[in-house]
Amino acid sequence: MTTKPAPTTVPVHELIAGRWSPRAYSSASISRDHLHAVLEAARWAPSSYNAQPWRFMVFDRSTDEVAFKQAFATLVPFNQDWNAPAPVLIAVTTQTLTSKGEVNRMAAYDAGAAAMSLVLQAHALGLAAHQMGGFDGAAFRTAFSIPDDVDVLSIISLGHYGDVEKLDPVLREREKSVRTRFPLGEIAYSGAWKKAF
């Protein structure tokens, strides 16, 4: 199952409507060209004052299995289960201080924009990408000696689409279910707080 378009209320670009977060991965490796492409897309994301605070740590099972296993071990058990075949993990981190040593309050926002660029490029390439908050940040920080002024925000699994039927029954149903979001009036306001757009 490689497509699962969003049932939008008005048409939006296919790249946005078509991007979703699958859990069925193939174990086939990702080419270096594709890895470069997703990282290049992230590199060109917008950021406040062009600070570009994001830093991505790539764990490619086919080139460094030891590092991959260290990163994989920090995922919560639920995420380890369905990510077992995934060939690549990418940690999204951000530098929390500006070049002047001041707190960059936009750091996480900017890194999120870069991560979205990355997953949209993955979708454009026909790859599956799933962003996860379910990992042990302290364990990851220790395993990879992450500096104190860097936040570890998420881990993205990246791979080729796999066979949905190989997922456990609960995840299989979730994978096949219709995608949902809150209604527009609940997330977009017009001129006043809680005044629905």
N, C-alpha and C positions, 0 to 999 in steps of 0.2 A: 504494500500500500504506500504509494509515493505521493499521492495528491489528496488533499483534504481542504478544499477551498472554504474560506470563511463565508457564512451566509450574511453578507453585508446588506444594510438597508438601502444603500446607494452604491453604485459601482466605484471601486477603488482599484488602483493599479494591481495587476496580477502578482507582482513581486511582494506586495504587502498582504493581499488577500490569500495568497498561496502559501506563505510562510507559516509553518506550524512546528510543534515540538514533539516529534515522534519518539518512540522508545524501542522500536524494532530496528536493530542494526545488523548489517552484514559485517563480517570480520575482515573484508577486503581492505587493503591499505589505501591511504589517500596519497595522491601524487604530490611531489614537492611543488609542482606548478599550482595545484589547487590550494595547497597550504599558503604559498606566497600570495595568491590572489585574495584569499579571505583576510589575511593580515594586511595586505595593501589597502583593501577596502576600509579596514578599521583605521589605518594610518591617516586616511583622508577625511575622517569624521571632523565635525566642527568642535571647537572648545573655547571656553572663555579666555580672552586675551591670547588665543592660540597657544595656550600653555601645554596642550597635549599631555595631560598627566597620566594617561593610561600606559600600562605595561602588560604585555601578554607573555605568559610562560607556556610554551608548547611542549606537550608530552606525546611523542609519536612512538607507539609500541614497536613499529618496524625498524626504528633507528636507535632507540635507547629504551629497551624494555625495563631496565632497572628503575630509571626515573619514572617511567610510566606507572610501574607497579607502586612506587612510593606515592604518587599523586592519587592513583586509584584507591589506595588504602585509606585515604582521608574521606572518601565518599561515605555517606551513611549507608548501612546495609541495604536498604530498599533500592537506592540508586546503584549500588554495586551489582545487584541482581540483574537488572535490565541492561546495564552498561557493559556486561561481561564481554560481548563481542566488539565493542567500540574500539576503533584503532587509534583515535586521537582524543586527548583531553587538552583543553586550553584554559588556563587560569586567567581570569580577568582581575588585574590589580590596578591600583591607582596611587600615585604619589599625593599625599595629603597636604604637602607644603608647597608654596610657590617658590620661585627662584630666590626670593628675598627672605625665605624662611617663615613666611606668614601662612596661617591656615588658609587653604584653598577650599572655600565652601562649595565650589562648583565641581570638585574633583570627581565625586561619585557620579554626578549627573553627566559630566563629560565622558567618563569611562563607559557609562551606560549607552551613550550615543555611539561610541566606537564599537561596543559589543553588538549593538543592533546592526550597524553597518556590516560587521563580520557575518552575522547570521543571515542577513539578506543576500550577501554575496554567495554564501554557501548555498542558499536556496536557488539562486540564479544558476549555479553550477550543477544543480541536480543533487546536491548533497543534503544529508539530514543533519540538523544541529539542534541541540537541546540545552538550554541554559538552566543551571541548577544552583540553588542556595543550600541544598542538602549535603553539606560536607563539614568536616571538623576544621574550622579556620585556625584554631590554635595548633593542631597537629600539622596542618599544612605549613604554617609559619615556621614551626620548629624544623620540620623535615627539609625545608628549602632555605633556611636562614633568611627569612624575609625581614628587611629593616623595619624598625618601629614606625617610621614615617610613611609606610606603605600599607594600605588596606587591601585585603584579599576579599573581593566582592562576590565572585561567582566562579563556577567551573562550567565550561561548555564542552559537551561531548560532541564529536564530529565524526561522521562516517557515511557510508553508503546505506541506503534503505535496505532493511532486512525483511525477513518473513514474519508477518504479524502472527501467524498461526503458531510460531515457536514461543510466543509470550505466554505467561501464565494467564488463566481465564479472566481474571479481574482486569489485568492490563490490556488484554486482547479486546475486551469490551470497551474500555476507555479509548483505545486506539481507534476503534471504529465508530465511536459516538460522534454526534454532531457537535461542532465547536460552538461555544457560547461566550458571550460577553454581557456586561451590564448594558441596559438600554442607554442610548446617547444622552437622554435627559438626566440620567443619574451621574454622568461623569463630565458633562459640559454645561456650564452655566452662562446665562446671558445677562451681563451687567450687574449682577448681584449674586451673593452666595446663595446657593440652592434654588435659584430661579432657573428652571430648566431651559436649555437652549431650544 
